[in-house]
Each structure stands twice: as C-alpha cells, then as structure tokens.
C-alpha cells in the first residue's frame, strides 16, 4: 500500500477500508519515524495552565489581555486548509477549536502536526481569539505530542452504537461520547451528596470486611473463594448488615457504609453481580424513623442534583416531594387483585395464588407465596415513590416481629419506577428469636432454597451482649443513579459492568501489536 493511500484511508471505518491490524501498523510506523527524528511520542509530563472550561469561562478577559495559556487534550477533529490547520481539542472539561499557521509555528512543527491522528493527545500553547465565524479559538504558537494513539477511534455509525462494545471498551466510549462521561460525573456527585447528608446527620462512616467466613444479611447466593494460608473457604459479602449490627452492639449509635456487595445471580437491566449500596444502622430508632430519614435524604438529594423535586424517568415524571405513599404488602395485593392474604395458611395461600397464575415448587411457605403474588401483580405498578411495608415473617429473617401482628415483620422496601430501591427493618435484637429464625432458614436451605441464610453463631453470640432497638436500611446506589440520570440499564451507570466472554474469534489487539513489534525487530536485525 502506498504512503498516500495510508494517509487517505487511515481514519476511515476499519471494517470497510483497512483491517484493524494494518491501521495499528500505520500508526506504529509513525511512532518509529518520530523516534528516528528524536521526538518522544510518550513524554513524561506537560505543564498546562488551565482546563479548557476555565479558559472558556474567562475567554473575554484572556483574549483582551492576550494571555498565553497552555492546554492539553485529545484531537477529535482535524482539517487542513492550505498552510493552516484547524482542529478540535477536548479535555476532561470541554472542547475548543485550535488554529495552527505555518508561519507562526514553523515548518518542523507544521510537518509534525500533519502526522497527528484523531485521538492523539497533545499539549499546545497560544493566545485566544474569535474567528470570523464567531468560533472561540486558540491560536497555537507551539505544541507537543504527548501520547501517540495506536488504535483508531470507533466508527460513528457502528462501533459507537454497539452497546456491547461500548460496555466492553468503556474507555473508547468515554473518549467519543461525552454525554456518557457526564453520567458518571453525576454519579460521583450523587454519592458525595449522600455522604454529606449522612455526615450531617451524625452517622459515622465505617468499613467492614468484604471477605467473610460466613455470608449473611441478605437473601442471595454468594461467590466463594479459598484462602490458602488459612486453608478455609471465604465468601464475598452479599450485604454488610451483620457486621454493622456488631458495631451497634459495640456502642456506636449511628453507623453507615458505602459498600460493594456481590451476589452470584443472573444479570439483567437491574442486576449486576457486583453492585454498590449504602447500609446504615440507627440505634434507638425503628423502621418508620428510618423511612422518614430516607424521604428527607432523597428529597434533598434530588433537589441538589436537579434543582427540582420532580424529574423525568422514561415516560413518567417522578415526584420526590414527601410524604411518600405507605402501604402494606398484603393491602397492595388486595388493591390489585381483590384477594386478601391476611389470615390465610400456607395451603390456603397456595390455593388463592393459583387463579392468579402464581404457582411453583419455590412456594415452600406462606411468606414465599405472598411475595410471589406481590411480585407478579403489584411491583411493576409502583411508579411514584412507595413504601411497601410489613412483610411476612418467613421472608424476613433479620427483621423484628410486627408489634401488632406476629405473622408479619416491621420491614419496608421503597419502590420507584417499578424498581426496588431500598430495604429496611426494625432490626431483630432478641437473640433467641434470631436463633429460631436462623434455624428456620436452615430448613429452607435443606429444602433447596439456595438463597436462604445459614446460621451465624458469632452473630448470635454478639446479640447476647445486647443490641439496643435499632433501625437499619440498605439502599441501592446503582439504581438511584439510573433514576437520577434517566438511564434504563444498570450497565449504563457502571464504568465496567460484568460481560459474557466474547466468542467471535477476533484476534486480541495485544497479539496484533506483538506481531507488529516482532516484525519491527526482525526488520531492524536485517
């Protein structure tokens, strides 16, 4: 292939014009030529004076005073006009047009810029002006190549619309789709706002083990590993609950943790095996106290992020102005189906569920039946923030029995836009009652319920030291970010979601690059 053809086709779609291996080889050849010219394609640092957004914010002042600024970023667009170049430079904050003129930068720098490819990272120095078309521009007096890219950017009409590739190569997605970067900036602000709120409420942020000798605190299948030195099995935590309660027992009144939890379950738009939560525990409070605190936190958070209490989510508008609706699980089923499960036995509940289309071997107790009916008939209808309260005791092994009904627990889950956002209890603090619940969970494990909780002897021991009345909450960060950024898949709010292994037979870039380097070495040896 001639050098001119290489130049003409390098930025064309790889799958149409030139194979990826050849495109990488072209760029690698440029690195070699730069090295021969004693130009380092990967220097150590660059002393920039401003981010682009800072320059744009003070553009009139800087242009009037002819202030010299030094910017750095990626070249995202480049066009030659005779003895001049126009290009778009983008950094983490914004983009700006840059202008290079031959008689200003000199022949050597001009020729070097001619070799610059899209996505190359450069640093440039100059002054600011406005073009005849009104474009705010940096007139470059000098520039440096800071990093030569070997891989071309994805094609606008294929690579960037292929969500699988965007998730797998998030770095490329972030380079090209600035709106994606904005989602993750907002995610960071949401987490910081939550941290500020809880610190303002005198909650102490703590850290508890991720590797645990026994999993618990939730109904989920764990990931398992082996510690060679201890010669024992360990689990990635499914929840922080039991360790945070130990801290309440130890004398802290308000604790919380920003946590990564892991559940060995299926993946869909709402589930990823690794996910982010906050868990908090509040001594001398109950589940209604923590519901009020959650309302306040979400109200303040939404207003801080959006400047309003009403935000769009898909086709709906979600109103975060308290109070949120409070309805029991059994009453919500009755509203949707007309069936009242209040005083039904297990067999009666099975009979009532069958005409509703809810059957199956997993319905091993009354609570499981009620939960399955609720999931089938109620969950998707909950658009506005709604507390679903007072769960059956069989599916709530860590919650306190309801003070008015022994068959229920003081537990709620918050639902918004048909999604579970948080789960809270008046925490069980009677060690005998807790032991009995664990033993019942053991029976469920033996009956085939893989998500039932095993007996935690040390936690029972901790409870015998006395835990004050306590309210606890677990709240999903990923789904909250989805809601506040109007995203509809958890993968769109995780930098690096779990993905299935590729089986398309494509050659890894590492092998392509290794082959190119090997060929270079052979050529130099000859």
C-alpha positions, -999 to +999 in steps of 0.1 A: +000+000+000+014+034-009+020+061+018-006+083+002-033+056+004-024+051+040-029+088+048-061+090+029-077+059+045-063+058+080-093+075+096-119+056+076-140+028+091-117-002+098-142-028+087-148-011+053-114+003+043-084-012+061-082-041+086-075-031+122-041-047+122-030-025+093-043+006+109-024-001+140+007-008+119+004+025+102+003+044+135+031+023+149+052+033+118+047+069+127+060+063+162+091+048+147+096+077+124+092+101+153+118+082+173+142+084+143+137+122+144+145+121+181+109+130+191+095+112+221+059+101+213+053+094+250+069+122+271+067+123+309+046+154+316+032+187+303+027+218+324-007+230+314-020+262+329-058+257+325-086+233+317-105+242+286-136+251+305-116+275+327-103+293+295-138+295+280-152+309+313-126+337+312-123+340+274-130+377+270-105+386+297-078+363+284-083+373+247-083+411+255-050+408+275-035+383+250-029+359+279-007+329+270-024+297+280-012+261+278-039+234+272-038+197+268-062+171+254-072+148+225-075+159+189-111+150+180-114+167+146-087+179+122-088+197+089-061+212+067-066+245+048-035+253+028-008+264+052-031+262+082-047+236+104-080+238+123-086+211+149-109+204+179-091+198+212-110+181+240-100+176+276-120+163+306-139+196+309-148+208+274-136+213+238-121+242+220-110+249+184-073+253+179-056+270+149-021+264+136-005+285+110+028+276+092+045+310+095+037+310+133+047+275+144+074+269+118+079+242+092+091+215+116+061+218+140+037+222+110+050+189+095+047+172+128+011+183+132+004+169+097+012+134+112-012+139+141-041+114+141-075+116+156-074+108+194-037+117+197-030+137+229-012+170+225-003+200+246-004+234+230+005+270+239-010+301+225-034+330+228-072+333+223-092+349+195-125+347+178-127+336+141-148+354+115-175+327+120-176+335+157-158+304+169-137+309+201-102+296+192-067+291+205-040+304+181-012+279+187+024+292+189+038+259+199+027+223+206+040+190+218+028+154+211+021+139+245+007+104+235+005+088+201-026+066+198-022+033+180-059+022+180-083+043+158-115+056+174-147+036+168-167+045+138-197+068+145-222+046+126-213+012+141-188+010+170-204+037+190-240+025+186-230-011+196-237-011+233-219-044+239-187-028+225-193+004+245-195-016+277-165-038+270-144-009+259-157+018+282-125+039+277-133+043+240-169+051+248-158+078+272-135+093+247-161+097+220-194+101+239-191+130+262-227+126+275-216+092+289-189+109+308-215+133+322-235+104+336-205+093+357-197+127+368-232+130+381-228+096+398-199+109+417-218+140+428-248+118+439-225+097+461-208+128+476-242+144+483-253+112+502-221+112+521-226+149+530-262+143+542-253+113+564-223+131+579-247+160+586-270+136+604-241+124+627-237+090+611-202+076+613-188+062+581-171+028+587-156-001+568-164-038+573-150-070+557-156-078+521-141-113+525-162-131+551-160-165+567-199-167+566-222-147+543-254-132+556-275-101+558-295-108+527-313-135+507-288-143+479-263-169+466-227-159+474-194-160+455-170-184+472-132-184+473-104-202+492-078-187+514-047-208+511-029-197+542-059-201+565-070-232+545-107-222+547-135-211+524-144-174+524-172-156+507-176-122+491-202-104+511-237-102+499-245-075+525-229-055+553-257-059+578-244-084+603-211-066+608-227-032+611-250-045+637-220-058+656-208-021+657-242-010+671-238-037+698-203-023+704-217+011+713-219+032+682-253+048+678-253+057+641-231+039+615-231+036+577-210+022+549-207+028+512-202-008+501-195-030+472-216-062+475-215-093+454-244-118+446-240-148+424-272-143+405-285-136+370-278-104+350-304-081+335-310-044+332-314-041+370-288-066+382-251-069+381-231-094+402-211-066+417-231-036+429-229-006+451-251+001+482-252+022+513-262+005+545-269+024+577-280+015+612-295+038+638-298+028+675-330+036+694-350+041+662-375+019+643-384+014+606-407+044+604-380+067+617-356+055+590-383+058+564-387+095+573-349+099+572-348+083+537-376+106+525-356+136+537-324+124+521-339+117+487-358+150+487-326+170+495-305+149+471-329+152+441-332+190+446-294+194+450-288+175+417-317+188+396-330+219+413-365+205+415-384+177+432-399+164+400-377+146+375-384+127+342-378+090+341-387+075+307-423+084+300-430+092+336-424+122+359-413+111+394-423+134+423-399+132+453-418+156+475-427+138+507-446+121+521-442+090+500-471+066+500-470+039+527-490+006+521-486-029+535-476-057+512-509-076+518-530-045+513-512-036+480-520-072+467-557-067+477-558-034+458-546-051+426-563-085+428-591-083+453-575-112+472-568-108+510-539-130+522-541-116+558-552-147+577-545-175+552-525-206+560-498-218+536-522-242+518-549-215+516-524-190+502-513-216+476-550-221+466-556-183+464-525-178+443-532-204+417-560-185+399-537-155+398-512-176+377-487-179+406-475-215+412-442-233+415-420-255+438-403-225+453-435-215+472-424-235+503-442-214+529-469-188+533-444-159+530-430-171+498-465-173+483-474-138+493-441-125+480-445-142+446-480-129+442-469-094+451-440-096+426-463-108+398-492-084+404-480-053+422-443-045+417-444-031+382-474-008+390-454+013+416-442+043+396-442+070+423-421+066+455-439+040+476-431+022+508-443-014+507-444-024+544-449-052+568-435-083+551-443-119+561-420-132+588-409-162+567-391-140+542-377-115+567-353-135+590-335-104+603-365-081+610-383-076+642-418-091+645-445-066+639-457-052+672-494-057+661-492-089+641-469-119+649-471-132+613-455-101+599-423-081+604-416-044+607-399-041+573-404-019+543-390-017+508-390+015+488-401+012+452-398+039+425-405+034+388-412-002+394-378-008+409-368-018+444-345+010+457-341+001+494-349-024+521-353-015+558-362-031+592-369-026+628-339-048+635-344-081+653-324-078+686-338-108+706-310-134+704-335-163+710-359-151+683-329-146+659-316-181+666-351-196+658-352-176+626-318-189+615-329-224+623-360-219+601-337-206+573-316-237+578-347-258+570-353-237+539-317-243+528-322-281+532-354-278+512-335-263+483-337-226+488-301-216+478-307-180+489-317-188+525-293-177+552-270-200+572-267-199+610-242-173+621-230-184+656-208-154+662-237-130+654-259-148+679-231-145+704-229-108+696-266-104+702-263-120+736-243-090+746-273-068+740-283-047+710-304-016+715-336-011+695-323-004+660-334+006+626-314-005+595-315+004+558-298-010+527-302+013+497-290+006+461-267+033+446-267+020+411-304+021+407-306+055+423-281+068+398-301+052+370-332+071+382-314+105+386-297+103+352-327+088+333-308+057+324-327+024+320-299-002+323-276-007+352-248-012+327-252+025+317-242+036+352-213+012+359-180+020+343-171-017+338-202-040+341-197-078+340-200-091+305-202-126+289-169-138+274-166-130+237-166-160+214-164-142+180-129-154+172-115-119+168-077-115+173-068-096+205-051-062+200-023-075+222-015-102+196-017-077+167+007-054+185+031-082+195+032-093+158+040-057+147+068-053+172+082-087+163+082-077+126+100-044+135+126-063+155+132-087+125+135-057+101+160-039+123+180-071+127+182-075+089 
